[in-house]
Amino acid sequence: MVATAGAFIGGGIAPKIIAKLKDGTFMKAFTAKGRFQSLLSNVPVRVITNDMTALFGAGRVAALGFVPSQH
């Protein structure tokens, strides 16, 4: 599978270095993948700036009634 709809960068550090991510250095490294360069050049990259995103995901899983498997 090739995920081309977008790459989302999350975590505590990404929002703090967003200026560095926007200066082109990251995208140059992200797309410098040889034969995949043209494919990756068309993948949108976004930084998750909402620090509650992980909790929203956990809440969604809880709301759907997820029960972890017992191994």
mmJSON file of the N, C-alpha and C atoms, coordinates in Angstrom:
{"data_MODEL":{"atom_site":{
"group_PDB":["ATOM","ATOM","ATOM","ATOM","ATOM","ATOM","ATOM","ATOM","ATOM","ATOM","ATOM","ATOM","ATOM","ATOM","ATOM","ATOM","ATOM","ATOM","ATOM","ATOM","ATOM","ATOM","ATOM","ATOM","ATOM","ATOM","ATOM","ATOM","ATOM","ATOM","ATOM","ATOM","ATOM","ATOM","ATOM","ATOM","ATOM","ATOM","ATOM","ATOM","ATOM","ATOM","ATOM","ATOM","ATOM","ATOM","ATOM","ATOM","ATOM","ATOM","ATOM","ATOM","ATOM","ATOM","ATOM","ATOM","ATOM","ATOM","ATOM","ATOM","ATOM","ATOM","ATOM","ATOM","ATOM","ATOM","ATOM","ATOM","ATOM","ATOM","ATOM","ATOM","ATOM","ATOM","ATOM","ATOM","ATOM","ATOM","ATOM","ATOM","ATOM","ATOM","ATOM","ATOM","ATOM","ATOM","ATOM","ATOM","ATOM","ATOM","ATOM","ATOM","ATOM","ATOM","ATOM","ATOM","ATOM","ATOM","ATOM","ATOM","ATOM","ATOM","ATOM","ATOM","ATOM","ATOM","ATOM","ATOM","ATOM","ATOM","ATOM","ATOM","ATOM","ATOM","ATOM","ATOM","ATOM","ATOM","ATOM","ATOM","ATOM","ATOM","ATOM","ATOM","ATOM","ATOM","ATOM","ATOM","ATOM","ATOM","ATOM","ATOM","ATOM","ATOM","ATOM","ATOM","ATOM","ATOM","ATOM","ATOM","ATOM","ATOM","ATOM","ATOM","ATOM","ATOM","ATOM","ATOM","ATOM","ATOM","ATOM","ATOM","ATOM","ATOM","ATOM","ATOM","ATOM","ATOM","ATOM","ATOM","ATOM","ATOM","ATOM","ATOM","ATOM","ATOM","ATOM","ATOM","ATOM","ATOM","ATOM","ATOM","ATOM","ATOM","ATOM","ATOM","ATOM","ATOM","ATOM","ATOM","ATOM","ATOM","ATOM","ATOM","ATOM","ATOM","ATOM","ATOM","ATOM","ATOM","ATOM","ATOM","ATOM","ATOM","ATOM","ATOM","ATOM","ATOM","ATOM","ATOM","ATOM","ATOM","ATOM","ATOM","ATOM","ATOM","ATOM","ATOM","ATOM","ATOM","ATOM","ATOM","ATOM"],
"id":[1,2,3,4,5,6,7,8,9,10,11,12,13,14,15,16,17,18,19,20,21,22,23,24,25,26,27,28,29,30,31,32,33,34,35,36,37,38,39,40,41,42,43,44,45,46,47,48,49,50,51,52,53,54,55,56,57,58,59,60,61,62,63,64,65,66,67,68,69,70,71,72,73,74,75,76,77,78,79,80,81,82,83,84,85,86,87,88,89,90,91,92,93,94,95,96,97,98,99,100,101,102,103,104,105,106,107,108,109,110,111,112,113,114,115,116,117,118,119,120,121,122,123,124,125,126,127,128,129,130,131,132,133,134,135,136,137,138,139,140,141,142,143,144,145,146,147,148,149,150,151,152,153,154,155,156,157,158,159,160,161,162,163,164,165,166,167,168,169,170,171,172,173,174,175,176,177,178,179,180,181,182,183,184,185,186,187,188,189,190,191,192,193,194,195,196,197,198,199,200,201,202,203,204,205,206,207,208,209,210,211,212,213],
"type_symbol":["N","C","C","N","C","C","N","C","C","N","C","C","N","C","C","N","C","C","N","C","C","N","C","C","N","C","C","N","C","C","N","C","C","N","C","C","N","C","C","N","C","C","N","C","C","N","C","C","N","C","C","N","C","C","N","C","C","N","C","C","N","C","C","N","C","C","N","C","C","N","C","C","N","C","C","N","C","C","N","C","C","N","C","C","N","C","C","N","C","C","N","C","C","N","C","C","N","C","C","N","C","C","N","C","C","N","C","C","N","C","C","N","C","C","N","C","C","N","C","C","N","C","C","N","C","C","N","C","C","N","C","C","N","C","C","N","C","C","N","C","C","N","C","C","N","C","C","N","C","C","N","C","C","N","C","C","N","C","C","N","C","C","N","C","C","N","C","C","N","C","C","N","C","C","N","C","C","N","C","C","N","C","C","N","C","C","N","C","C","N","C","C","N","C","C","N","C","C","N","C","C","N","C","C","N","C","C","N","C","C","N","C","C"],
"label_atom_id":["N","CA","C","N","CA","C","N","CA","C","N","CA","C","N","CA","C","N","CA","C","N","CA","C","N","CA","C","N","CA","C","N","CA","C","N","CA","C","N","CA","C","N","CA","C","N","CA","C","N","CA","C","N","CA","C","N","CA","C","N","CA","C","N","CA","C","N","CA","C","N","CA","C","N","CA","C","N","CA","C","N","CA","C","N","CA","C","N","CA","C","N","CA","C","N","CA","C","N","CA","C","N","CA","C","N","CA","C","N","CA","C","N","CA","C","N","CA","C","N","CA","C","N","CA","C","N","CA","C","N","CA","C","N","CA","C","N","CA","C","N","CA","C","N","CA","C","N","CA","C","N","CA","C","N","CA","C","N","CA","C","N","CA","C","N","CA","C","N","CA","C","N","CA","C","N","CA","C","N","CA","C","N","CA","C","N","CA","C","N","CA","C","N","CA","C","N","CA","C","N","CA","C","N","CA","C","N","CA","C","N","CA","C","N","CA","C","N","CA","C","N","CA","C","N","CA","C","N","CA","C","N","CA","C","N","CA","C","N","CA","C","N","CA","C","N","CA","C"],
"label_alt_id":[null,null,null,null,null,null,null,null,null,null,null,null,null,null,null,null,null,null,null,null,null,null,null,null,null,null,null,null,null,null,null,null,null,null,null,null,null,null,null,null,null,null,null,null,null,null,null,null,null,null,null,null,null,null,null,null,null,null,null,null,null,null,null,null,null,null,null,null,null,null,null,null,null,null,null,null,null,null,null,null,null,null,null,null,null,null,null,null,null,null,null,null,null,null,null,null,null,null,null,null,null,null,null,null,null,null,null,null,null,null,null,null,null,null,null,null,null,null,null,null,null,null,null,null,null,null,null,null,null,null,null,null,null,null,null,null,null,null,null,null,null,null,null,null,null,null,null,null,null,null,null,null,null,null,null,null,null,null,null,null,null,null,null,null,null,null,null,null,null,null,null,null,null,null,null,null,null,null,null,null,null,null,null,null,null,null,null,null,null,null,null,null,null,null,null,null,null,null,null,null,null,null,null,null,null,null,null,null,null,null,null,null,null],
"label_comp_id":["MET","MET","MET","VAL","VAL","VAL","ALA","ALA","ALA","THR","THR","THR","ALA","ALA","ALA","GLY","GLY","GLY","ALA","ALA","ALA","PHE","PHE","PHE","ILE","ILE","ILE","GLY","GLY","GLY","GLY","GLY","GLY","GLY","GLY","GLY","ILE","ILE","ILE","ALA","ALA","ALA","PRO","PRO","PRO","LYS","LYS","LYS","ILE","ILE","ILE","ILE","ILE","ILE","ALA","ALA","ALA","LYS","LYS","LYS","LEU","LEU","LEU","LYS","LYS","LYS","ASP","ASP","ASP","GLY","GLY","GLY","THR","THR","THR","PHE","PHE","PHE","MET","MET","MET","LYS","LYS","LYS","ALA","ALA","ALA","PHE","PHE","PHE","THR","THR","THR","ALA","ALA","ALA","LYS","LYS","LYS","GLY","GLY","GLY","ARG","ARG","ARG","PHE","PHE","PHE","GLN","GLN","GLN","SER","SER","SER","LEU","LEU","LEU","LEU","LEU","LEU","SER","SER","SER","ASN","ASN","ASN","VAL","VAL","VAL","PRO","PRO","PRO","VAL","VAL","VAL","ARG","ARG","ARG","VAL","VAL","VAL","ILE","ILE","ILE","THR","THR","THR","ASN","ASN","ASN","ASP","ASP","ASP","MET","MET","MET","THR","THR","THR","ALA","ALA","ALA","LEU","LEU","LEU","PHE","PHE","PHE","GLY","GLY","GLY","ALA","ALA","ALA","GLY","GLY","GLY","ARG","ARG","ARG","VAL","VAL","VAL","ALA","ALA","ALA","ALA","ALA","ALA","LEU","LEU","LEU","GLY","GLY","GLY","PHE","PHE","PHE","VAL","VAL","VAL","PRO","PRO","PRO","SER","SER","SER","GLN","GLN","GLN","HIS","HIS","HIS"],
"label_asym_id":["A","A","A","A","A","A","A","A","A","A","A","A","A","A","A","A","A","A","A","A","A","A","A","A","A","A","A","A","A","A","A","A","A","A","A","A","A","A","A","A","A","A","A","A","A","A","A","A","A","A","A","A","A","A","A","A","A","A","A","A","A","A","A","A","A","A","A","A","A","A","A","A","A","A","A","A","A","A","A","A","A","A","A","A","A","A","A","A","A","A","A","A","A","A","A","A","A","A","A","A","A","A","A","A","A","A","A","A","A","A","A","A","A","A","A","A","A","A","A","A","A","A","A","A","A","A","A","A","A","A","A","A","A","A","A","A","A","A","A","A","A","A","A","A","A","A","A","A","A","A","A","A","A","A","A","A","A","A","A","A","A","A","A","A","A","A","A","A","A","A","A","A","A","A","A","A","A","A","A","A","A","A","A","A","A","A","A","A","A","A","A","A","A","A","A","A","A","A","A","A","A","A","A","A","A","A","A","A","A","A","A","A","A"],
"label_entity_id":["1","1","1","1","1","1","1","1","1","1","1","1","1","1","1","1","1","1","1","1","1","1","1","1","1","1","1","1","1","1","1","1","1","1","1","1","1","1","1","1","1","1","1","1","1","1","1","1","1","1","1","1","1","1","1","1","1","1","1","1","1","1","1","1","1","1","1","1","1","1","1","1","1","1","1","1","1","1","1","1","1","1","1","1","1","1","1","1","1","1","1","1","1","1","1","1","1","1","1","1","1","1","1","1","1","1","1","1","1","1","1","1","1","1","1","1","1","1","1","1","1","1","1","1","1","1","1","1","1","1","1","1","1","1","1","1","1","1","1","1","1","1","1","1","1","1","1","1","1","1","1","1","1","1","1","1","1","1","1","1","1","1","1","1","1","1","1","1","1","1","1","1","1","1","1","1","1","1","1","1","1","1","1","1","1","1","1","1","1","1","1","1","1","1","1","1","1","1","1","1","1","1","1","1","1","1","1","1","1","1","1","1","1"],
"label_seq_id":[1,1,1,2,2,2,3,3,3,4,4,4,5,5,5,6,6,6,7,7,7,8,8,8,9,9,9,10,10,10,11,11,11,12,12,12,13,13,13,14,14,14,15,15,15,16,16,16,17,17,17,18,18,18,19,19,19,20,20,20,21,21,21,22,22,22,23,23,23,24,24,24,25,25,25,26,26,26,27,27,27,28,28,28,29,29,29,30,30,30,31,31,31,32,32,32,33,33,33,34,34,34,35,35,35,36,36,36,37,37,37,38,38,38,39,39,39,40,40,40,41,41,41,42,42,42,43,43,43,44,44,44,45,45,45,46,46,46,47,47,47,48,48,48,49,49,49,50,50,50,51,51,51,52,52,52,53,53,53,54,54,54,55,55,55,56,56,56,57,57,57,58,58,58,59,59,59,60,60,60,61,61,61,62,62,62,63,63,63,64,64,64,65,65,65,66,66,66,67,67,67,68,68,68,69,69,69,70,70,70,71,71,71],
"pdbx_PDB_ins_code":[null,null,null,null,null,null,null,null,null,null,null,null,null,null,null,null,null,null,null,null,null,null,null,null,null,null,null,null,null,null,null,null,null,null,null,null,null,null,null,null,null,null,null,null,null,null,null,null,null,null,null,null,null,null,null,null,null,null,null,null,null,null,null,null,null,null,null,null,null,null,null,null,null,null,null,null,null,null,null,null,null,null,null,null,null,null,null,null,null,null,null,null,null,null,null,null,null,null,null,null,null,null,null,null,null,null,null,null,null,null,null,null,null,null,null,null,null,null,null,null,null,null,null,null,null,null,null,null,null,null,null,null,null,null,null,null,null,null,null,null,null,null,null,null,null,null,null,null,null,null,null,null,null,null,null,null,null,null,null,null,null,null,null,null,null,null,null,null,null,null,null,null,null,null,null,null,null,null,null,null,null,null,null,null,null,null,null,null,null,null,null,null,null,null,null,null,null,null,null,null,null,null,null,null,null,null,null,null,null,null,null,null,null],
"Cartn_x":[0.824,0.0,0.873,0.451,1.175,0.241,0.585,-0.229,0.182,-0.637,-0.289,-1.201,-2.177,-3.112,-2.485,-1.383,-0.711,0.076,1.073,1.867,1.655,1.354,1.087,2.165,2.818,3.883,3.313,3.385,2.843,3.886,3.466,4.376,4.681,5.378,5.646,6.683,7.613,8.698,8.291,7.535,7.202,6.626,5.629,5.114,6.152,7.116,8.136,9.181,9.339,10.329,9.664,8.426,7.66,8.348,9.025,9.738,10.82,11.519,12.566,11.952,10.804,10.136,9.663,9.341,8.838,9.936,11.183,12.238,12.723,12.18,12.522,13.49,14.212,15.19,14.507,13.428,12.714,12.161,11.507,10.905,11.965,13.114,14.194,14.615,14.77,15.135,13.993,12.765,11.587,11.441,11.719,11.531,12.779,13.919,15.173,15.255,14.385,14.3,14.446,15.371,15.661,14.457,14.112,13.023,11.656,11.546,10.272,10.118,11.113,11.091,9.855,9.483,8.312,7.03,6.93,5.76,5.683,6.79,6.803,6.658,7.04,6.901,5.444,4.545,3.114,2.362,3.066,2.431,2.424,1.242,1.208,1.694,2.455,2.971,2.413,1.866,1.267,1.788,1.847,2.248,0.997,0.808,-0.317,0.048,-0.72,-0.413,-1.348,-2.396,-3.321,-2.762,-2.407,-1.798,-2.796,-4.054,-5.071,-5.402,-4.718,-5.043,-5.011,-4.004,-3.922,-5.116,-5.555,-6.714,-7.996,-8.103,-9.269,-9.309,-8.15,-8.086,-8.45,-7.932,-8.245,-9.728,-10.278,-11.712,-12.568,-12.147,-12.89,-12.874,-11.712,-11.609,-12.494,-12.478,-13.309,-14.791,-15.16,-16.56,-17.063,-16.143,-16.525,-16.535,-16.124,-16.18,-15.057,-13.895,-12.739,-12.357,-12.122,-11.662,-10.371,-9.255,-7.996,-8.07,-7.389,-7.404,-6.535,-6.903,-6.163,-5.244,-3.928,-2.998,-2.41],
"Cartn_y":[-1.168,0.0,1.239,2.228,3.487,4.582,5.147,6.218,7.543,8.059,9.302,10.467,10.235,11.303,12.314,11.948,12.893,12.228,12.949,12.524,13.549,13.075,13.953,13.742,14.827,14.765,15.254,14.42,14.782,14.654,14.898,14.813,16.191,16.227,17.485,18.369,17.784,18.565,19.256,18.591,19.136,20.555,20.85,22.219,23.255,22.827,23.75,24.079,23.201,23.44,23.657,24.126,24.274,25.203,26.231,27.134,26.368,25.5,24.687,23.692,23.155,22.223,22.928,24.211,24.975,25.528,25.532,26.188,25.39,24.195,23.406,22.265,22.315,21.27,19.922,19.914,18.663,18.069,18.894,18.384,17.868,18.51,18.036,16.629,16.422,15.102,14.098,14.546,13.682,13.146,13.989,13.581,12.975,13.055,12.524,11.014,10.313,8.859,8.161,8.651,8.01,7.927,6.717,6.525,6.915,7.118,7.52,9.033,9.784,11.237,11.884,11.492,12.116,11.775,10.57,10.181,11.0,11.074,11.775,13.279,13.815,15.257,15.692,14.756,15.063,14.723,14.23,13.882,15.121,15.595,16.74,16.342,17.22,16.984,18.071,17.658,18.598,18.304,19.349,19.207,19.323,18.371,18.397,19.358,20.423,21.431,21.363,20.584,20.455,19.435,19.876,18.968,17.99,18.08,17.158,16.031,15.988,15.023,13.58,13.216,11.84,11.5,12.467,12.229,12.096,12.85,12.701,11.289,10.783,9.42,8.384,8.559,7.625,7.68,8.884,9.033,8.351,8.449,7.805,6.295,5.751,4.3,3.88,4.653,4.326,4.408,5.425,5.597,4.451,3.853,2.722,1.406,1.453,0.24,-0.718,-0.222,-1.095,-1.802,-3.104,-3.9,-4.582,-4.327,-4.959,-6.47,-7.161,-8.633,-9.124,-10.223,-10.841,-11.904,-11.743,-12.744,-13.556],
"Cartn_z":[0.0,0.0,0.0,-0.711,-0.749,-0.242,0.885,1.469,0.843,-0.055,-0.755,-0.392,0.486,0.85,1.794,2.45,3.318,4.414,4.879,6.024,7.125,8.299,9.427,10.479,10.866,11.855,13.178,14.192,15.489,16.573,17.76,18.9,19.443,20.544,21.218,20.56,19.822,19.24,17.941,17.099,15.773,15.806,16.647,16.667,17.112,17.914,18.408,17.354,16.361,15.313,13.955,13.973,12.742,11.733,12.212,11.295,10.548,11.231,10.596,9.612,9.95,9.04,7.772,7.883,6.74,5.836,6.277,5.496,4.285,4.08,2.9,3.159,4.254,4.562,4.766,5.521,5.771,4.483,3.669,2.433,1.465,1.458,0.592,1.017,2.315,2.828,2.65,2.85,2.716,1.299,0.314,-1.08,-1.715,-1.072,-1.638,-1.449,-2.137,-1.994,-3.349,-4.162,-5.44,-6.35,-6.742,-7.705,-7.161,-5.856,-5.253,-5.135,-5.592,-5.435,-6.054,-7.258,-7.893,-7.141,-6.621,-5.836,-4.542,-3.811,-2.531,-2.678,-3.812,-4.045,-4.056,-4.312,-4.374,-3.09,-2.084,-0.812,0.089,0.483,1.397,2.788,3.404,4.751,5.656,6.778,7.725,9.128,9.942,11.341,12.198,13.086,14.016,15.145,15.276,16.293,17.503,17.414,18.537,19.521,20.713,21.682,22.307,21.937,22.449,21.462,20.326,19.271,19.766,20.524,21.024,21.914,22.705,23.568,22.753,21.658,20.783,20.204,19.787,19.259,20.298,21.503,22.589,22.933,22.932,23.212,22.168,20.923,19.83,20.003,20.307,20.521,21.693,22.772,23.935,23.58,22.794,22.416,21.55,20.782,19.931,20.695,21.967,22.804,22.574,22.217,21.988,23.278,23.152,24.288,23.846,24.55,24.154,24.298,23.389,23.451,24.593,25.138,26.234,25.654,25.809,25.268,26.362],
"occupancy":[1.0,1.0,1.0,1.0,1.0,1.0,1.0,1.0,1.0,1.0,1.0,1.0,1.0,1.0,1.0,1.0,1.0,1.0,1.0,1.0,1.0,1.0,1.0,1.0,1.0,1.0,1.0,1.0,1.0,1.0,1.0,1.0,1.0,1.0,1.0,1.0,1.0,1.0,1.0,1.0,1.0,1.0,1.0,1.0,1.0,1.0,1.0,1.0,1.0,1.0,1.0,1.0,1.0,1.0,1.0,1.0,1.0,1.0,1.0,1.0,1.0,1.0,1.0,1.0,1.0,1.0,1.0,1.0,1.0,1.0,1.0,1.0,1.0,1.0,1.0,1.0,1.0,1.0,1.0,1.0,1.0,1.0,1.0,1.0,1.0,1.0,1.0,1.0,1.0,1.0,1.0,1.0,1.0,1.0,1.0,1.0,1.0,1.0,1.0,1.0,1.0,1.0,1.0,1.0,1.0,1.0,1.0,1.0,1.0,1.0,1.0,1.0,1.0,1.0,1.0,1.0,1.0,1.0,1.0,1.0,1.0,1.0,1.0,1.0,1.0,1.0,1.0,1.0,1.0,1.0,1.0,1.0,1.0,1.0,1.0,1.0,1.0,1.0,1.0,1.0,1.0,1.0,1.0,1.0,1.0,1.0,1.0,1.0,1.0,1.0,1.0,1.0,1.0,1.0,1.0,1.0,1.0,1.0,1.0,1.0,1.0,1.0,1.0,1.0,1.0,1.0,1.0,1.0,1.0,1.0,1.0,1.0,1.0,1.0,1.0,1.0,1.0,1.0,1.0,1.0,1.0,1.0,1.0,1.0,1.0,1.0,1.0,1.0,1.0,1.0,1.0,1.0,1.0,1.0,1.0,1.0,1.0,1.0,1.0,1.0,1.0,1.0,1.0,1.0,1.0,1.0,1.0,1.0,1.0,1.0,1.0,1.0,1.0],
"B_iso_or_equiv":[0.0,0.0,0.0,0.0,0.0,0.0,0.0,0.0,0.0,0.0,0.0,0.0,0.0,0.0,0.0,0.0,0.0,0.0,0.0,0.0,0.0,0.0,0.0,0.0,0.0,0.0,0.0,0.0,0.0,0.0,0.0,0.0,0.0,0.0,0.0,0.0,0.0,0.0,0.0,0.0,0.0,0.0,0.0,0.0,0.0,0.0,0.0,0.0,0.0,0.0,0.0,0.0,0.0,0.0,0.0,0.0,0.0,0.0,0.0,0.0,0.0,0.0,0.0,0.0,0.0,0.0,0.0,0.0,0.0,0.0,0.0,0.0,0.0,0.0,0.0,0.0,0.0,0.0,0.0,0.0,0.0,0.0,0.0,0.0,0.0,0.0,0.0,0.0,0.0,0.0,0.0,0.0,0.0,0.0,0.0,0.0,0.0,0.0,0.0,0.0,0.0,0.0,0.0,0.0,0.0,0.0,0.0,0.0,0.0,0.0,0.0,0.0,0.0,0.0,0.0,0.0,0.0,0.0,0.0,0.0,0.0,0.0,0.0,0.0,0.0,0.0,0.0,0.0,0.0,0.0,0.0,0.0,0.0,0.0,0.0,0.0,0.0,0.0,0.0,0.0,0.0,0.0,0.0,0.0,0.0,0.0,0.0,0.0,0.0,0.0,0.0,0.0,0.0,0.0,0.0,0.0,0.0,0.0,0.0,0.0,0.0,0.0,0.0,0.0,0.0,0.0,0.0,0.0,0.0,0.0,0.0,0.0,0.0,0.0,0.0,0.0,0.0,0.0,0.0,0.0,0.0,0.0,0.0,0.0,0.0,0.0,0.0,0.0,0.0,0.0,0.0,0.0,0.0,0.0,0.0,0.0,0.0,0.0,0.0,0.0,0.0,0.0,0.0,0.0,0.0,0.0,0.0,0.0,0.0,0.0,0.0,0.0,0.0],
"pdbx_formal_charge":[null,null,null,null,null,null,null,null,null,null,null,null,null,null,null,null,null,null,null,null,null,null,null,null,null,null,null,null,null,null,null,null,null,null,null,null,null,null,null,null,null,null,null,null,null,null,null,null,null,null,null,null,null,null,null,null,null,null,null,null,null,null,null,null,null,null,null,null,null,null,null,null,null,null,null,null,null,null,null,null,null,null,null,null,null,null,null,null,null,null,null,null,null,null,null,null,null,null,null,null,null,null,null,null,null,null,null,null,null,null,null,null,null,null,null,null,null,null,null,null,null,null,null,null,null,null,null,null,null,null,null,null,null,null,null,null,null,null,null,null,null,null,null,null,null,null,null,null,null,null,null,null,null,null,null,null,null,null,null,null,null,null,null,null,null,null,null,null,null,null,null,null,null,null,null,null,null,null,null,null,null,null,null,null,null,null,null,null,null,null,null,null,null,null,null,null,null,null,null,null,null,null,null,null,null,null,null,null,null,null,null,null,null],
"auth_seq_id":[1,1,1,2,2,2,3,3,3,4,4,4,5,5,5,6,6,6,7,7,7,8,8,8,9,9,9,10,10,10,11,11,11,12,12,12,13,13,13,14,14,14,15,15,15,16,16,16,17,17,17,18,18,18,19,19,19,20,20,20,21,21,21,22,22,22,23,23,23,24,24,24,25,25,25,26,26,26,27,27,27,28,28,28,29,29,29,30,30,30,31,31,31,32,32,32,33,33,33,34,34,34,35,35,35,36,36,36,37,37,37,38,38,38,39,39,39,40,40,40,41,41,41,42,42,42,43,43,43,44,44,44,45,45,45,46,46,46,47,47,47,48,48,48,49,49,49,50,50,50,51,51,51,52,52,52,53,53,53,54,54,54,55,55,55,56,56,56,57,57,57,58,58,58,59,59,59,60,60,60,61,61,61,62,62,62,63,63,63,64,64,64,65,65,65,66,66,66,67,67,67,68,68,68,69,69,69,70,70,70,71,71,71],
"auth_comp_id":["MET","MET","MET","VAL","VAL","VAL","ALA","ALA","ALA","THR","THR","THR","ALA","ALA","ALA","GLY","GLY","GLY","ALA","ALA","ALA","PHE","PHE","PHE","ILE","ILE","ILE","GLY","GLY","GLY","GLY","GLY","GLY","GLY","GLY","GLY","ILE","ILE","ILE","ALA","ALA","ALA","PRO","PRO","PRO","LYS","LYS","LYS","ILE","ILE","ILE","ILE","ILE","ILE","ALA","ALA","ALA","LYS","LYS","LYS","LEU","LEU","LEU","LYS","LYS","LYS","ASP","ASP","ASP","GLY","GLY","GLY","THR","THR","THR","PHE","PHE","PHE","MET","MET","MET","LYS","LYS","LYS","ALA","ALA","ALA","PHE","PHE","PHE","THR","THR","THR","ALA","ALA","ALA","LYS","LYS","LYS","GLY","GLY","GLY","ARG","ARG","ARG","PHE","PHE","PHE","GLN","GLN","GLN","SER","SER","SER","LEU","LEU","LEU","LEU","LEU","LEU","SER","SER","SER","ASN","ASN","ASN","VAL","VAL","VAL","PRO","PRO","PRO","VAL","VAL","VAL","ARG","ARG","ARG","VAL","VAL","VAL","ILE","ILE","ILE","THR","THR","THR","ASN","ASN","ASN","ASP","ASP","ASP","MET","MET","MET","THR","THR","THR","ALA","ALA","ALA","LEU","LEU","LEU","PHE","PHE","PHE","GLY","GLY","GLY","ALA","ALA","ALA","GLY","GLY","GLY","ARG","ARG","ARG","VAL","VAL","VAL","ALA","ALA","ALA","ALA","ALA","ALA","LEU","LEU","LEU","GLY","GLY","GLY","PHE","PHE","PHE","VAL","VAL","VAL","PRO","PRO","PRO","SER","SER","SER","GLN","GLN","GLN","HIS","HIS","HIS"],
"auth_asym_id":["A","A","A","A","A","A","A","A","A","A","A","A","A","A","A","A","A","A","A","A","A","A","A","A","A","A","A","A","A","A","A","A","A","A","A","A","A","A","A","A","A","A","A","A","A","A","A","A","A","A","A","A","A","A","A","A","A","A","A","A","A","A","A","A","A","A","A","A","A","A","A","A","A","A","A","A","A","A","A","A","A","A","A","A","A","A","A","A","A","A","A","A","A","A","A","A","A","A","A","A","A","A","A","A","A","A","A","A","A","A","A","A","A","A","A","A","A","A","A","A","A","A","A","A","A","A","A","A","A","A","A","A","A","A","A","A","A","A","A","A","A","A","A","A","A","A","A","A","A","A","A","A","A","A","A","A","A","A","A","A","A","A","A","A","A","A","A","A","A","A","A","A","A","A","A","A","A","A","A","A","A","A","A","A","A","A","A","A","A","A","A","A","A","A","A","A","A","A","A","A","A","A","A","A","A","A","A","A","A","A","A","A","A"],
"auth_atom_id":["N","CA","C","N","CA","C","N","CA","C","N","CA","C","N","CA","C","N","CA","C","N","CA","C","N","CA","C","N","CA","C","N","CA","C","N","CA","C","N","CA","C","N","CA","C","N","CA","C","N","CA","C","N","CA","C","N","CA","C","N","CA","C","N","CA","C","N","CA","C","N","CA","C","N","CA","C","N","CA","C","N","CA","C","N","CA","C","N","CA","C","N","CA","C","N","CA","C","N","CA","C","N","CA","C","N","CA","C","N","CA","C","N","CA","C","N","CA","C","N","CA","C","N","CA","C","N","CA","C","N","CA","C","N","CA","C","N","CA","C","N","CA","C","N","CA","C","N","CA","C","N","CA","C","N","CA","C","N","CA","C","N","CA","C","N","CA","C","N","CA","C","N","CA","C","N","CA","C","N","CA","C","N","CA","C","N","CA","C","N","CA","C","N","CA","C","N","CA","C","N","CA","C","N","CA","C","N","CA","C","N","CA","C","N","CA","C","N","CA","C","N","CA","C","N","CA","C","N","CA","C","N","CA","C","N","CA","C","N","CA","C","N","CA","C","N","CA","C"],
"pdbx_PDB_model_num":[1,1,1,1,1,1,1,1,1,1,1,1,1,1,1,1,1,1,1,1,1,1,1,1,1,1,1,1,1,1,1,1,1,1,1,1,1,1,1,1,1,1,1,1,1,1,1,1,1,1,1,1,1,1,1,1,1,1,1,1,1,1,1,1,1,1,1,1,1,1,1,1,1,1,1,1,1,1,1,1,1,1,1,1,1,1,1,1,1,1,1,1,1,1,1,1,1,1,1,1,1,1,1,1,1,1,1,1,1,1,1,1,1,1,1,1,1,1,1,1,1,1,1,1,1,1,1,1,1,1,1,1,1,1,1,1,1,1,1,1,1,1,1,1,1,1,1,1,1,1,1,1,1,1,1,1,1,1,1,1,1,1,1,1,1,1,1,1,1,1,1,1,1,1,1,1,1,1,1,1,1,1,1,1,1,1,1,1,1,1,1,1,1,1,1,1,1,1,1,1,1,1,1,1,1,1,1,1,1,1,1,1,1]
}}}
